[in-house]
């Protein structure tokens, strides 16, 4: 199995161009980009995406994945038909954009149950599965290889626990196996910084346990560091590696040990940084250093 190093575009939003990011990626021989969502994702003319794809390919970079950045798709568990329709439209748009960019996948978190509406859990689950069956067919028609879902860090954000993960994967695996020529599979975008801690900050499922459980469905994943209760997320500078719980060498060993369990032999891990405070003269300029330090650390272990 080959593990490719990629970058997610989130931290450039509002401060740098994609071309600026392409330059940094080229410096570290990183050739895969996961495009995060931002306002133009849902509004820009198709020609903008075709032009972006051409500019990336000219730099030797492939936009291999499109994935939301801001938890936009909250409608499936809202109980509100207008928000439900908005979320369905958003998914369809994301799949369309992924096809324009030549990406293999489009993805997001599955759904969020708002904390003052716990009674909507089962209805939200049924709504998600109803729409996902249609979206699996649409993604196939558009030429994608998979839809990806990111397991999260709270039972309010499905799926986060082992039981929720088993519920989602078993249900959608059956849909794809029944129509293998008409649907794409729903696989996962894992995140090594995601685990589950309860209201008292007691860890119920740690990030290593959850990541390894997800591997049979893992198409891609996020490189990201975190603290002991998965609260703050950051990168892999020397200082961040000292205080974080994600050991890059341990992750490489985990991936190697489980290579035969992945659904693909061509996996990409995308560096997903939040970036410094946005819109300050004394912070925006720090992003280059943050990217370079983290990419340098990752390149030491993942040389392709």
Backbone torsions as a table, in degrees:
resi	resn	phi	psi	omega
1	UNK	NA	136.5	176.4
2	UNK	-101.2	129.7	174.0
3	UNK	-106.4	113.0	178.9
4	UNK	-90.3	145.8	174.6
5	UNK	-94.7	127.8	178.1
6	UNK	-130.5	179.6	178.7
7	UNK	-133.4	138.9	169.9
8	UNK	-93.5	143.2	-168.6
9	UNK	-82.9	-1.2	-171.9
10	UNK	-45.7	-50.0	-169.0
11	UNK	-72.1	-10.1	177.6
12	UNK	-82.1	-13.0	-175.3
13	UNK	-56.7	124.8	176.7
14	UNK	81.0	3.2	-179.5
15	UNK	-141.2	-30.1	-180.0
16	UNK	-140.7	161.4	179.2
17	UNK	-85.7	163.9	172.6
18	UNK	-61.8	-35.6	-179.7
19	UNK	-62.6	-37.9	174.8
20	UNK	-59.4	-45.2	179.5
21	UNK	-66.0	-40.3	178.7
22	UNK	-57.3	-37.4	179.8
23	UNK	-63.2	-44.0	178.0
24	UNK	-65.3	-42.5	178.6
25	UNK	-59.4	-43.3	-179.9
26	UNK	-61.9	-36.7	179.4
27	UNK	-59.9	-31.5	-177.9
28	UNK	-105.3	13.2	179.7
29	UNK	54.8	42.0	176.0
30	UNK	-100.1	120.5	-171.6
31	UNK	-114.1	6.1	-178.6
32	UNK	-125.2	131.0	179.8
33	UNK	-117.6	136.9	167.1
34	UNK	-104.3	114.5	-178.9
35	UNK	-81.2	120.6	174.6
36	UNK	-80.2	162.9	-178.4
37	UNK	-86.3	145.2	172.6
38	UNK	-153.7	176.0	-168.6
39	UNK	-50.6	-45.6	179.2
40	UNK	-61.1	-21.5	176.9
41	UNK	-55.0	-36.7	-174.5
42	UNK	-102.7	1.2	-174.3
43	UNK	-134.2	-24.8	-171.4
44	UNK	-72.1	152.0	176.6
45	UNK	-62.8	148.1	180.0
46	UNK	-55.0	-30.4	-177.5
47	UNK	-63.8	-30.1	178.2
48	UNK	-63.2	-41.3	-179.3
49	UNK	-70.4	-37.8	177.2
50	UNK	-64.1	-39.9	178.5
51	UNK	-66.7	-42.0	178.1
52	UNK	-60.9	-43.7	178.1
53	UNK	-59.0	-44.5	-179.4
54	UNK	-63.5	-40.2	179.8
55	UNK	-66.7	-39.1	177.8
56	UNK	-64.6	-47.8	-177.5
57	UNK	-63.5	-32.2	177.2
58	UNK	-63.7	-28.8	178.0
59	UNK	-91.2	5.4	-178.5
60	UNK	77.8	23.4	-176.9
61	UNK	-115.3	136.1	177.4
62	UNK	-109.5	128.5	173.2
63	UNK	-83.5	93.8	-169.0
64	UNK	-90.0	-13.4	-172.6
65	UNK	-152.1	146.3	171.7
66	UNK	-123.8	131.4	-175.3
67	UNK	-149.3	136.8	-176.8
68	UNK	-63.3	159.0	-176.3
69	UNK	-120.9	-18.1	-166.1
70	UNK	-128.5	22.3	-179.0
71	UNK	54.3	45.0	-176.4
72	UNK	-69.3	-30.7	-167.4
73	UNK	-93.4	76.0	-174.9
74	UNK	-101.4	1.8	-167.8
75	UNK	-78.8	-24.2	-172.4
76	UNK	-65.4	-27.9	178.8
77	UNK	-110.5	21.4	-175.6
78	UNK	-87.4	-22.4	-172.7
79	UNK	73.8	8.9	-177.2
80	UNK	-114.2	117.5	-176.1
81	UNK	-63.2	-28.9	179.5
82	UNK	-72.6	-41.7	176.4
83	UNK	-69.3	-34.4	175.6
84	UNK	-61.3	-46.9	179.4
85	UNK	-64.1	-36.4	178.1
86	UNK	-64.4	-42.4	179.0
87	UNK	-66.3	-40.1	176.7
88	UNK	-61.9	-43.9	178.1
89	UNK	-62.1	-40.6	-179.8
90	UNK	-61.9	-42.4	176.4
91	UNK	-62.8	-44.8	-179.9
92	UNK	-61.8	-40.3	178.1
93	UNK	-64.1	-43.5	-179.7
94	UNK	-61.0	-41.7	177.9
95	UNK	-64.6	-40.9	178.2
96	UNK	-61.7	-44.6	-179.5
97	UNK	-65.5	-41.5	178.2
98	UNK	-58.2	-41.1	178.7
99	UNK	-65.4	-41.7	178.2
100	UNK	-60.4	-37.1	-176.8
101	UNK	-83.3	-7.1	-176.9
102	UNK	76.3	21.7	-179.1
103	UNK	-76.7	156.7	176.3
104	UNK	-83.2	-25.5	-170.3
105	UNK	-145.2	155.6	170.0
106	UNK	-129.8	138.8	-174.9
107	UNK	-153.7	169.4	-179.2
108	UNK	-166.3	178.6	163.6
109	UNK	-72.6	159.4	-172.7
110	UNK	-74.6	-62.0	176.5
111	UNK	-165.1	159.6	-179.2
112	UNK	-120.2	129.0	173.8
113	UNK	-93.2	114.7	-178.9
114	UNK	-66.1	142.6	-166.0
115	UNK	-72.5	-13.1	174.2
116	UNK	-98.8	12.2	179.5
117	UNK	-133.5	50.4	-176.7
118	UNK	-62.4	-23.0	-178.3
119	UNK	-69.7	-11.5	-177.5
120	UNK	-92.7	7.1	-174.9
121	UNK	-57.6	-53.5	-175.8
122	UNK	-68.5	-38.5	177.1
123	UNK	-64.2	-39.4	178.0
124	UNK	-64.3	-38.9	178.1
125	UNK	-63.6	-45.8	179.4
126	UNK	-63.6	-39.5	179.6
127	UNK	-63.9	-45.0	178.6
128	UNK	-58.2	-49.0	-178.3
129	UNK	-64.8	-38.7	178.6
130	UNK	-57.4	-49.3	-177.4
131	UNK	-74.1	-36.1	-176.7
132	UNK	-64.2	-33.7	177.3
133	UNK	-59.9	-42.4	177.2
134	UNK	-68.1	-40.5	-177.5
135	UNK	-67.8	-31.3	175.4
136	UNK	-63.1	-35.9	177.3
137	UNK	-72.4	-42.2	179.8
138	UNK	-62.1	-43.2	180.0
139	UNK	-61.6	-37.8	176.7
140	UNK	-64.0	-44.2	179.6
141	UNK	-62.1	-32.0	-178.4
142	UNK	-84.1	-5.9	177.3
143	UNK	92.2	10.1	177.1
144	UNK	-75.7	162.2	178.7
145	UNK	-97.8	-24.6	-178.7
146	UNK	-164.4	157.8	161.8
147	UNK	-102.4	136.8	179.4
148	UNK	-115.0	143.7	177.6
149	UNK	-122.0	138.5	-179.2
150	UNK	-100.0	117.3	170.8
151	UNK	-63.3	141.0	-170.2
152	UNK	-112.0	-151.5	-171.2
153	UNK	-129.0	19.5	178.8
154	UNK	-154.5	139.9	176.6
155	UNK	-59.2	-16.1	176.0
156	UNK	-75.9	-14.8	177.1
157	UNK	-117.1	96.3	-174.0
158	UNK	-75.3	137.0	-8.6
159	UNK	-95.0	143.0	177.6
160	UNK	-130.2	-32.3	-178.3
161	UNK	-96.9	164.1	176.0
162	UNK	-56.2	-38.1	-179.8
163	UNK	-66.6	-42.5	178.0
164	UNK	-65.7	-40.5	178.3
165	UNK	-60.6	-44.9	179.4
166	UNK	-64.9	-39.0	178.9
167	UNK	-61.0	-48.0	-176.7
168	UNK	-68.2	-48.9	-174.7
169	UNK	-66.6	-40.4	-178.7
170	UNK	-66.2	-40.0	-179.6
171	UNK	-65.7	-47.8	-175.6
172	UNK	-79.1	-26.2	172.0
173	UNK	-60.9	-39.6	179.4
174	UNK	-65.4	-38.4	178.6
175	UNK	-61.4	-47.1	-178.2
176	UNK	-69.0	-39.6	-179.1
177	UNK	-66.8	-28.1	177.4
178	UNK	-75.6	-26.9	-178.9
179	UNK	-136.1	62.4	-173.6
180	UNK	-65.1	-24.7	-178.7
181	UNK	-93.1	-6.8	-177.0
182	UNK	-115.1	-9.0	-177.1
183	UNK	-131.7	160.5	166.5
184	UNK	-98.4	155.4	173.1
185	UNK	-71.9	155.5	169.5
186	UNK	-100.6	112.6	177.7
187	UNK	-112.1	-171.2	-170.8
188	UNK	-115.6	148.1	163.0
189	UNK	-105.3	98.2	-177.9
190	UNK	-71.9	169.0	176.1
191	UNK	-147.4	115.4	-175.3
192	UNK	-69.8	-8.6	177.7
193	UNK	-94.8	1.3	-175.3
194	UNK	-99.3	122.5	169.0
195	UNK	-139.2	-174.9	-176.5
196	UNK	-124.4	123.3	172.9
197	UNK	-122.4	144.3	-176.5
198	UNK	-86.3	-172.8	-174.9
199	UNK	-62.7	-25.3	178.6
200	UNK	-91.6	10.4	179.3
201	UNK	69.2	22.0	175.3
202	UNK	-84.7	128.1	-179.0
203	UNK	-75.2	120.4	177.9
204	UNK	-91.4	-42.7	178.7
205	UNK	-139.4	120.3	-176.7
206	UNK	-82.5	167.3	-174.5
207	UNK	-64.1	-35.0	-179.5
208	UNK	-69.1	-42.2	178.6
209	UNK	-61.7	-48.0	-177.4
210	UNK	-66.2	-42.8	-179.6
211	UNK	-59.0	-44.7	-178.6
212	UNK	-67.9	-34.5	175.9
213	UNK	-63.0	-33.0	-174.0
214	UNK	-78.9	-15.2	-168.8
215	UNK	-55.4	-39.4	-179.1
216	UNK	-60.5	-14.2	178.8
217	UNK	-119.7	9.6	-170.1
218	UNK	-87.9	110.7	177.4
219	UNK	-87.5	-33.8	-176.3
220	UNK	-154.5	169.9	178.0
221	UNK	-155.8	168.9	179.3
222	UNK	-107.4	129.2	166.8
223	UNK	-82.9	120.5	179.8
224	UNK	-162.0	144.1	179.1
225	UNK	-99.7	162.0	-179.1
226	UNK	-158.3	177.6	178.1
227	UNK	-97.9	-172.6	-170.7
228	UNK	-71.3	-15.7	176.8
229	UNK	-118.8	17.2	173.7
230	UNK	62.9	32.5	-174.8
231	UNK	-87.0	-62.5	178.7
232	UNK	-99.5	149.8	179.0
233	UNK	-124.5	147.5	-174.5
234	UNK	-161.3	-169.0	-171.2
235	UNK	-105.4	-142.7	-169.2
236	UNK	-133.4	38.2	169.6
237	UNK	-67.7	165.3	177.8
238	UNK	-53.5	-42.7	-179.7
239	UNK	-67.3	-40.1	-179.2
240	UNK	-69.7	-36.5	177.6
241	UNK	-66.4	-31.8	179.6
242	UNK	-69.4	-34.5	-177.1
243	UNK	-99.9	-11.7	-177.8
244	UNK	-89.6	168.9	-177.7
245	UNK	-105.7	-2.6	-178.6
246	UNK	-94.8	105.9	177.4
247	UNK	-89.7	120.1	-174.0
248	UNK	-65.2	-39.4	178.8
249	UNK	-63.8	-41.0	177.2
250	UNK	-63.1	-38.5	178.9
251	UNK	-65.6	-43.3	178.2
252	UNK	-59.7	-42.9	179.3
253	UNK	-64.3	-39.7	177.6
254	UNK	-61.8	-44.2	179.6
255	UNK	-63.9	-42.5	-179.9
256	UNK	-64.7	-43.6	-178.5
257	UNK	-64.3	-29.8	-176.2
258	UNK	-106.1	17.2	-172.4
259	UNK	-54.8	-36.9	-176.9
260	UNK	-77.1	-8.2	-177.0
261	UNK	-93.2	-12.2	179.8
262	UNK	-72.7	153.0	178.7
263	UNK	-79.4	-3.7	-179.8
264	UNK	-144.3	154.4	176.2
265	UNK	-99.1	14.9	-177.0
266	UNK	-136.8	85.0	-172.4
267	UNK	-105.2	142.0	177.2
268	UNK	-118.8	131.2	171.5
269	UNK	-105.5	121.8	-176.9
270	UNK	-101.0	125.3	172.3
271	UNK	-65.7	119.3	-178.6
272	UNK	-117.4	98.8	179.7
273	UNK	-103.8	142.3	173.2
274	UNK	-73.8	-25.8	-177.3
275	UNK	79.8	168.8	179.2
276	UNK	-74.1	176.2	176.9
277	UNK	-52.3	130.9	-175.3
278	UNK	-82.7	137.4	170.6
279	UNK	83.9	27.2	175.9
280	UNK	-124.0	137.1	-179.9
281	UNK	-62.4	-26.7	-176.9
282	UNK	-93.0	0.1	179.3
283	UNK	-121.7	-42.2	-174.6
284	UNK	-55.6	-35.8	-178.6
285	UNK	-70.3	-10.8	179.2
286	UNK	-78.2	-14.3	-173.1
287	UNK	-61.5	-42.1	-179.6
288	UNK	-55.0	-48.5	-179.6
289	UNK	-62.1	-39.4	178.8
290	UNK	-62.8	-45.2	178.2
291	UNK	-63.7	-45.5	-176.0
292	UNK	-66.0	-41.1	179.2
293	UNK	-64.9	-42.6	-179.5
294	UNK	-70.0	-42.6	178.9
295	UNK	-64.9	-37.2	177.5
296	UNK	-62.7	-43.5	179.1
297	UNK	-64.7	-41.9	179.8
298	UNK	-68.2	-36.9	-178.8
299	UNK	-65.4	-26.1	178.6
300	UNK	-63.4	-32.1	-177.6
301	UNK	-101.3	-29.6	-175.3
302	UNK	-117.8	91.0	-173.6
303	UNK	-96.8	-10.2	-176.4
304	UNK	53.5	NA	NA
